[in-house]
Amino acid sequence: MLWIFWLVFAYFLGSLPFGLLVAKISCGIDPRTHGSKNTGATNVARLCGFKYGVAALILDISKGFIPVLMAAQYSHNWMFLSLVALSAVVGHVFSIFLDMRGGKAVATTIGAFLVLAPAATLWSVVFCIIVIMLSGYVSMGSLTLAVSLPVMALLTGNFGCILLGCILTVLLFWTHRENIRRLAIGEENSWKKK
């Protein structure tokens, strides 16, 4: 029964639309109707400025980090913690506050995975940043992070996180399906100034 409480709590926290709140408070813009029409940190940064994007990023990371960290004080069961992490990420993607819509879940995934496999997460973030710097595409870096998580979990010995990493990889590819389409036809927006 306590498992259900933690899953609901993680989902609720994951559902909080911090990107929307930051954008509306900082520059009076609804990111769902401007830019890439996404509540994620990248769109908030483009619309309102870098520092507000960073604020949205940190808040979205916390949505995954906090519930998993708290749940880890209750139990170290890998299946339980994986479900809590997944619930937070699903909450971000299918928010009850946004009519079951949401962001692409990269930041929330980082936060959740950071508690369970910090070394694997940090390596994945490094790969993500390198790809973004080299390619100019945030989406390509995000997809690199998605693929890296289960691989780095394996290489760093966090075997309990491999299944979760694979599930999150599939989910992140799904949330980035439009980005993948635009990358394939050369229409994706580059972070680098042209």
C-alpha positions in Angstrom: 0.0 0.0 0.0 2.9 2.4 0.8 4.3 1.7 -2.7 1.1 3.2 -4.2 1.5 6.3 -2.0 5.1 6.8 -3.3 4.1 6.3 -6.9 1.2 8.8 -6.7 3.5 11.3 -4.9 6.2 11.0 -7.5 3.7 11.3 -10.3 2.1 14.4 -8.7 5.5 16.1 -8.2 6.5 15.2 -11.7 3.3 16.8 -13.0 4.1 20.2 -11.6 4.6 22.5 -14.7 7.6 24.5 -13.6 8.6 25.5 -17.1 5.2 27.0 -17.7 5.3 28.8 -14.3 8.8 30.2 -14.9 7.9 31.4 -18.4 4.6 33.1 -17.3 6.2 34.7 -14.2 9.4 35.8 -15.9 8.2 37.1 -19.3 4.4 36.6 -19.4 4.6 34.0 -22.1 2.9 30.6 -22.3 5.6 28.3 -23.8 2.9 26.0 -25.0 1.9 28.6 -27.6 5.3 30.0 -28.5 8.6 28.7 -29.9 8.7 24.9 -29.9 5.4 24.9 -28.0 7.0 22.9 -25.2 7.3 23.6 -21.4 10.9 22.4 -21.2 13.9 24.4 -20.2 15.2 24.8 -23.8 12.1 26.5 -25.0 11.9 28.6 -21.8 15.5 29.7 -22.4 14.8 30.6 -26.0 11.7 32.6 -25.1 12.7 34.2 -21.8 16.4 34.1 -21.6 19.2 31.8 -20.5 18.9 32.3 -16.7 15.2 31.4 -16.8 15.9 28.3 -18.8 18.4 27.3 -16.2 15.8 27.9 -13.5 13.3 25.7 -15.3 16.0 23.1 -15.8 16.9 22.9 -12.1 13.3 22.8 -11.1 12.5 20.0 -13.6 15.6 18.0 -12.4 14.3 18.3 -8.8 11.0 16.8 -9.9 12.8 13.5 -10.5 15.5 13.9 -7.8 13.4 14.7 -4.8 10.8 11.8 -4.9 13.4 9.2 -5.7 15.7 10.5 -2.9 12.9 10.5 -0.4 11.7 7.0 -1.5 15.2 5.7 -1.1 15.0 6.5 2.6 12.0 4.2 2.8 13.3 1.3 0.7 16.4 0.2 -1.3 14.4 -2.2 -3.4 15.5 -1.5 -7.0 12.1 -2.3 -8.5 10.4 0.1 -6.1 12.8 2.9 -6.8 12.7 2.3 -10.5 8.9 2.6 -10.4 9.1 5.8 -8.4 11.5 7.3 -10.9 9.4 6.2 -13.8 6.3 7.7 -12.1 8.0 11.1 -11.8 9.1 11.0 -15.4 5.6 9.9 -16.6 4.1 12.8 -14.6 6.3 15.2 -16.4 5.3 13.9 -19.8 1.6 13.4 -19.0 0.9 16.2 -16.5 -2.5 16.3 -14.7 -2.1 20.1 -14.7 -1.7 20.3 -18.4 -4.5 18.1 -19.7 -2.2 15.0 -19.7 0.4 16.8 -21.8 3.9 17.9 -20.8 7.5 18.2 -21.5 10.1 15.8 -23.0 11.3 14.6 -19.7 15.1 14.9 -20.1 15.7 17.0 -17.0 13.3 14.9 -14.8 15.0 11.7 -16.1 18.4 13.2 -15.1 17.1 14.0 -11.6 15.6 10.6 -11.0 18.6 8.7 -12.4 21.0 10.8 -10.5 19.9 9.3 -7.2 20.0 5.7 -8.5 23.2 5.8 -10.6 25.1 9.1 -10.1 28.2 8.1 -12.1 26.2 6.7 -15.0 24.1 9.9 -15.0 27.0 12.3 -14.9 28.8 10.5 -17.8 25.6 10.6 -19.8 25.2 14.3 -19.1 28.8 14.9 -20.3 28.1 13.0 -23.5 24.9 15.0 -23.9 26.7 18.3 -23.5 29.6 17.3 -25.9 27.1 16.4 -28.6 25.1 19.6 -28.2 28.3 21.7 -28.4 29.5 19.8 -31.5 26.2 19.5 -33.4 24.3 22.6 -32.2 21.2 20.5 -31.6 19.8 20.1 -28.0 17.6 17.3 -29.2 20.5 15.3 -30.5 22.3 15.7 -27.2 19.1 14.6 -25.4 18.9 11.5 -27.5 22.5 10.8 -26.8 21.8 11.0 -23.1 18.9 8.7 -23.5 21.0 6.0 -25.2 23.9 6.5 -22.7 21.9 5.9 -19.5 21.4 2.2 -19.7 24.9 1.7 -21.3 26.6 3.6 -18.6 24.5 1.9 -15.9 25.9 -1.4 -17.2 29.5 -0.1 -17.4 29.4 1.4 -13.9 27.9 -1.7 -12.4 24.5 -0.3 -11.6 22.8 -3.4 -12.9 19.5 -2.6 -11.1 19.1 0.5 -13.3 19.6 -1.1 -16.7 15.9 -2.0 -17.2 14.8 1.5 -16.1 17.4 3.0 -18.3 16.1 1.1 -21.3 12.5 2.1 -20.6 13.4 5.7 -20.3 15.4 5.5 -23.5 12.3 4.4 -25.3 10.2 7.1 -23.6 12.6 9.8 -24.5 12.8 8.8 -28.1 9.0 8.9 -28.2 8.8 12.4 -26.7 11.4 13.5 -29.2 9.7 11.9 -32.2 9.1 15.2 -33.9 12.7 16.3 -33.3 13.9 13.1 -34.9 11.7 13.7 -37.9 13.0 17.3 -38.2 16.6 16.1 -37.8 16.1 13.5 -40.6 14.9 16.2 -43.0 17.2 18.9 -41.9 14.6 21.2 -40.4 15.6 21.0 -36.7 16.4 24.3 -34.9 20.0 24.7 -34.0 21.1 26.2 -30.7 24.0 27.8 -32.4 23.4 31.3 -33.9 23.2 31.3 -37.6 
